[in-house]
Amino acid sequence: MLSPHTTHLAAKKPTGIMIIGDEQGAPQVLGRKRVSYTCDVHEIFRESESCHLLYEQFTTKFGGIMEVLFELPDFHVFCLRPISGRYIAGFGKAYTLKGDSIAPMGPNDIRKTAGS
């Protein structure tokens, strides 16, 4: 496989993703803003209309390298759908994310999460 994490994604098990603020712009590296999600994984098969549309969009944006990648037999495209998540706005500013809702996390919520 092209990438080690492809096997995990292809198993269609929930996976985790994180987007985190740049270290250079943070007054304290451990207090950076970040959002993490647990996501359902679905492969977008090459033969599908969705994959053809993505191919066109990616090729327009990123150029010829996408033609090379899409031709590789071990290149796969996956869709990640968020199930739940957490947004950290800094120290003492944690929120749970579920559907369209966002709720502050208190000390008891954090203890429960740490214990799981």
FENSULPE-V343996 format. One record per pair of residues at least 6 apart in sequence whose C-alpha atoms are under 7 Angstrom apart, sorted by the first residue. I is the first residue (numbers start at 0). J is the second residue. Records with the same first field share a line. If there is no record, write none. Layout:
# FENSULPE-V343996
I = J / J
This chain:
# FENSULPE-V343996
0 = 73
1 = 73 / 74
8 = 40
9 = 42
11 = 40 / 41
12 = 39 / 40
13 = 37 / 38 / 39 / 40
14 = 37 / 38 / 39
15 = 36 / 37 / 38
16 = 35 / 36 / 37
17 = 34 / 35 / 36
18 = 33 / 34 / 35
19 = 31 / 32 / 33 / 34
20 = 31 / 32 / 33
22 = 28
25 = 31
30 = 89 / 90
31 = 89
32 = 87 / 88 / 89
33 = 86 / 87 / 88
34 = 85 / 86 / 87
35 = 84 / 85 / 86
36 = 81 / 83 / 84 / 85
37 = 81 / 82 / 83 / 84
38 = 79 / 80 / 81 / 82
39 = 79 / 80 / 81 / 82
40 = 77 / 78 / 79 / 80
41 = 77 / 78 / 79
42 = 76 / 77 / 78
43 = 49 / 50 / 76 / 77 / 78
44 = 50
57 = 65
58 = 65 / 66
68 = 74
82 = 97
83 = 96 / 97
84 = 95 / 96 / 97
85 = 93 / 94 / 95 / 96
86 = 93 / 94 / 95
87 = 93 / 94
93 = 103 / 104
94 = 101 / 102 / 103 / 104
95 = 101 / 102 / 103 / 104
96 = 102
